[in-house]
Amino acid sequence: MIPRSSPSPTCSGSSGAPTILPPSTARAPTWAPSTASGIFYHSEAQRQTAEFSRREAARLWPDPIVTTIEPLTRFYPAEDYHRDYYRLNPGQTYCRLVIAPKLKKFAQEFAGRLAR
């Protein structure tokens, strides 16, 4: 499971539910407002699902959840070479040195909560 926020029309991560990032993810060395986590909804049902997910996630971590929930006002698709970057480029330096260790740590810490 790769944690990510998604401005897609389904308002979901890879599991089909909105992805909520715990505070520890936001405090990573690369965190900046331009890389902050957000869920962007385009319907009231999506907003309610996102709010529910954030409340549920808040029960798991002592610090406030930093993922914002905002209406989708504009969507700019990424260029093709940005899509699925980690999956397509696992050997790249950034993927090996930054992303892979974070995913490994995440999987170890939350093994009981991840869907198989």
Beta strands, then each sheet from edge to edge (+ up, - down):
strand 1: 38-41
strand 2: 68-71
sheet 1: 1+ 2+
end
